[in-house]
Amino acid sequence: MKKGTIGFWTLMLVLICTGCSSSSKEEKRQLITMSKEEAPNTKPQSMQATVSDDNIALGGKSYHSTVRREPDPSLTIVSNEEGERFVDNRITLHITCEGRTILHRQFTKADFASIVGERFLKHARLEGLVFDKTTPRGMSFAASVGYPQSDLYVPIRLIVSPSGAMLMEKDELMDEVPEEPKEEGNGKKE
């Protein structure tokens, strides 16, 4: 009887192990499939490359600006708190006057470190640069360095003189709505 009992338990053990191994293989297959579907995108996300052209009249002369933004994988990859990764951008500003180049410069976020600060730059990328307006000082461009996919950014103003000299400064955001003119004693607004 002992031989029969040992044979029975051996057979049961083999059946249990076979059943366990086949179900564990199926479970492994399901886990692998789920992890492939649910795995976070490990490839860094990029903004679209853009090109914008503007014709600018300043001081009786005609200027033409071209701003080209391109994701640049050779720059340091930026990560957010969730671990998502983002490719930083390189922006080229090219300004001509009557066919003559007065400024041709490439920018990365490092060019704005003195304005933005190294701590902010660590998790930020160069988002964009656009022509804004002309001023008595020259052509004004708005740039921004910010955290990817968020509202946190530092606005920067670039002023390019008619000769091509450039000045960078932090752009002040308007914190409050300007007040309406106050009424004087006669009830009319001035």
SVG drawing of the C-alpha trace seen along z (x, -y; Angstrom):
<svg xmlns="http://www.w3.org/2000/svg" viewBox="-21 -120 46 122">
<polyline fill="none" stroke="black" stroke-width="0.4" points="0.0,0.0 2.8,-2.3 3.9,-2.0 0.4,-2.9 0.1,-5.8 3.5,-7.2 2.7,-6.7 -0.7,-8.5 0.9,-11.5 3.7,-11.6 1.1,-11.7 -0.9,-14.4 2.3,-16.5 3.1,-16.2 -0.4,-17.3 -0.4,-20.2 3.0,-21.4 2.0,-21.1 -1.2,-23.0 0.7,-25.6 3.4,-26.1 0.9,-26.4 -1.2,-29.0 1.9,-30.9 3.0,-30.9 -0.4,-32.4 -0.1,-34.9 3.4,-35.9 2.1,-36.3 -0.7,-38.5 1.7,-40.6 4.1,-41.0 1.2,-42.1 -0.1,-44.5 3.3,-46.0 3.8,-46.6 0.5,-48.4 0.8,-50.3 4.5,-51.1 5.1,-54.8 6.5,-56.3 10.2,-56.1 11.0,-58.2 11.3,-61.9 8.5,-64.1 9.2,-66.9 7.5,-70.1 6.9,-70.6 9.4,-72.4 8.1,-75.8 9.2,-78.7 7.6,-82.2 8.4,-85.1 7.6,-88.8 8.1,-91.9 8.9,-94.8 9.0,-98.6 11.3,-100.5 12.8,-104.0 11.8,-104.2 13.5,-100.9 12.1,-97.4 13.3,-94.5 12.5,-90.8 12.8,-88.4 12.7,-84.6 12.4,-82.6 13.0,-78.8 12.3,-76.5 13.7,-73.0 13.7,-70.2 17.4,-69.4 18.1,-65.9 21.7,-66.9 20.6,-69.2 20.0,-68.0 16.7,-66.1 14.3,-67.7 12.2,-65.7 9.1,-66.7 7.9,-65.4 6.1,-62.5 9.3,-61.3 8.1,-62.3 11.0,-63.3 11.2,-66.2 13.5,-67.3 14.7,-70.9 14.6,-73.3 17.1,-75.4 15.8,-78.6 17.4,-80.6 16.7,-84.3 17.7,-85.7 17.0,-89.4 17.8,-91.2 17.5,-94.7 17.3,-95.4 18.9,-92.0 21.8,-92.5 22.0,-90.3 22.0,-92.4 21.5,-89.5 21.8,-85.7 21.9,-84.0 20.9,-80.6 19.5,-80.4 19.2,-77.6 17.8,-78.0 21.4,-78.4 21.5,-81.8 18.9,-83.0 20.5,-81.6 21.3,-85.1 17.7,-86.1 15.9,-82.8 18.3,-81.2 20.0,-77.9 17.5,-76.2 14.6,-77.0 16.5,-76.0 17.1,-72.5 13.5,-71.4 12.6,-74.0 13.1,-74.2 13.2,-77.0 9.6,-77.2 9.4,-79.9 10.4,-83.2 8.1,-85.5 8.2,-89.0 6.0,-91.3 6.3,-94.9 8.6,-97.8 9.6,-100.3 11.8,-103.4 14.7,-101.0 14.2,-98.6 12.4,-95.4 10.9,-93.6 10.7,-89.8 9.0,-87.8 10.7,-84.6 9.7,-82.1 11.5,-79.5 9.1,-77.2 8.3,-73.9 7.0,-71.5 3.2,-71.0 2.6,-73.6 1.7,-77.2 5.0,-77.9 7.3,-80.0 9.5,-83.1 8.7,-85.7 11.8,-87.3 12.0,-90.4 14.7,-90.6 15.3,-94.0 17.2,-94.2 18.4,-97.6 18.4,-98.6 22.1,-97.9 21.7,-94.4 22.7,-95.0 20.7,-92.9 19.5,-93.4 17.8,-90.7 15.6,-91.4 13.0,-89.7 9.6,-90.8 7.3,-92.1 3.9,-90.6 0.9,-92.9 -0.3,-91.9 -3.4,-94.1 -5.8,-95.7 -5.1,-99.4 -7.5,-101.7 -10.1,-103.7 -9.5,-107.4 -11.1,-109.0 -14.0,-111.4 -13.3,-115.0 -15.8,-117.4 -17.8,-118.0 -18.7,-114.3 -16.8,-113.9 -13.9,-111.6 -10.7,-113.2"/>
</svg>
